[in-house]
Structure formats: C-alpha cells, structure tokens
Amino acid sequence: MRARLGFSIATIADPEILILDEVLSVGDAKFRKKSEKKIMEMFDRGVTVLFVSHSLEQVQRLCDRAVLLEKGRVVAEGAVGDVAEQYMQMLN
C-alpha cells in the first residue's frame, strides 16, 4: 500500500525526473496497468523516468533504452532490445 501511495504522490507532483525502483512489482494487475499508463503520459510530457525493474517484460514495454548491471557494474547500455537480448544470454 505504501508503494501505491508513493507512486501516486510522486506522479501527481509533476516532476522533471522520476525514479521508480521496482514500484510496479507490487499491487494487482489493475494497479500495474494504471501505473504504466501514467508513466507513458509522463513520457509524452517529456519527463525523464529512471525505471528500475527485474521484469524484462515491463522494461521492454515501457523503455526505449536500458542499462544492465551486474554486481553494481555496467554490463550493457543501449537500445532496450539489445540489452534485453544480452540479459537473456546471461541467464542461460
């Protein structure tokens, strides 16, 4: 419930930069869908969103660029499709 409240407050404040760390991993499908819609609206307004997630599907759906970290070090950076492919290779 705190994550939902935090997301609501952060997005209503109309920030220039928004950092979301695993916030969409909580809650039900309705909350995630509503939150993703809000994030897309923020992109349309030019807000910079740093979206941190272990959900490859969400990253691919929401982002156009990605940074892959392993043990705090940058492993890959670039187009989300390229970075997602490298992430999948690391899992195998």
C-alpha positions in Angstrom: 0.0 0.0 0.0 2.9 2.4 0.7 4.3 1.8 -2.8 1.0 2.7 -4.3 0.7 5.9 -2.2 4.3 6.8 -3.0 3.8 6.3 -6.7 0.6 8.5 -6.6 2.3 11.3 -4.7 5.4 11.2 -7.0 3.5 11.3 -10.2 1.0 14.0 -9.1 3.9 16.3 -8.2 4.7 16.7 -11.9 8.5 16.0 -11.6 11.1 16.6 -14.3 12.8 13.4 -13.3 11.2 10.4 -11.7 13.0 7.4 -10.2 10.9 4.2 -9.9 12.6 1.3 -8.2 10.5 -1.9 -8.5 7.4 0.1 -7.7 5.3 -1.8 -10.3 6.2 -5.2 -8.9 3.7 -4.6 -6.1 -0.1 -4.5 -6.4 -2.6 -6.2 -8.7 -2.8 -6.1 -12.4 -5.2 -3.2 -12.4 -2.7 -1.1 -10.4 0.1 -2.0 -12.8 -1.9 -1.2 -15.9 -3.0 2.2 -14.5 0.6 2.9 -13.4 2.0 2.1 -16.8 -0.5 4.3 -18.4 0.6 7.2 -16.1 4.2 6.6 -16.9 3.5 6.7 -20.6 1.7 10.0 -20.1 4.7 11.3 -18.3 7.0 10.3 -21.2 4.6 12.3 -23.5 5.2 15.4 -21.3 8.9 15.0 -21.5 9.5 13.6 -18.0 12.7 11.6 -17.6 11.9 8.3 -15.9 14.5 6.0 -14.5 12.7 2.7 -14.3 14.4 0.0 -12.2 13.0 -3.5 -12.5 13.8 -7.2 -12.8 10.7 -7.5 -15.0 12.1 -7.8 -18.5 8.6 -7.6 -20.0 7.9 -4.3 -18.2 11.2 -2.8 -19.2 10.6 -3.8 -22.9 7.1 -2.4 -22.8 8.0 0.9 -21.1 11.6 1.8 -22.1 13.5 2.6 -25.2 16.9 2.5 -23.6 18.3 0.2 -20.9 21.3 -0.3 -18.6 22.2 -3.8 -17.4 24.0 -4.0 -14.1 25.7 -7.0 -12.5 27.1 -6.6 -9.0 26.9 -2.9 -9.4 28.8 -2.7 -12.6 27.5 -1.7 -16.0 27.5 -4.7 -18.3 25.5 -3.3 -21.2 23.9 0.0 -22.2 21.9 0.9 -25.2 18.7 0.1 -27.1 16.3 -1.9 -24.9 16.1 -4.8 -27.3 19.9 -5.2 -27.5 20.3 -5.0 -23.7 17.4 -7.4 -23.2 19.0 -9.9 -25.5 22.2 -9.7 -23.6 20.4 -10.1 -20.3 18.7 -13.3 -21.6 22.0 -14.7 -22.7 23.4 -14.1 -19.2 20.5 -16.1 -17.8 21.4 -19.2 -19.9 
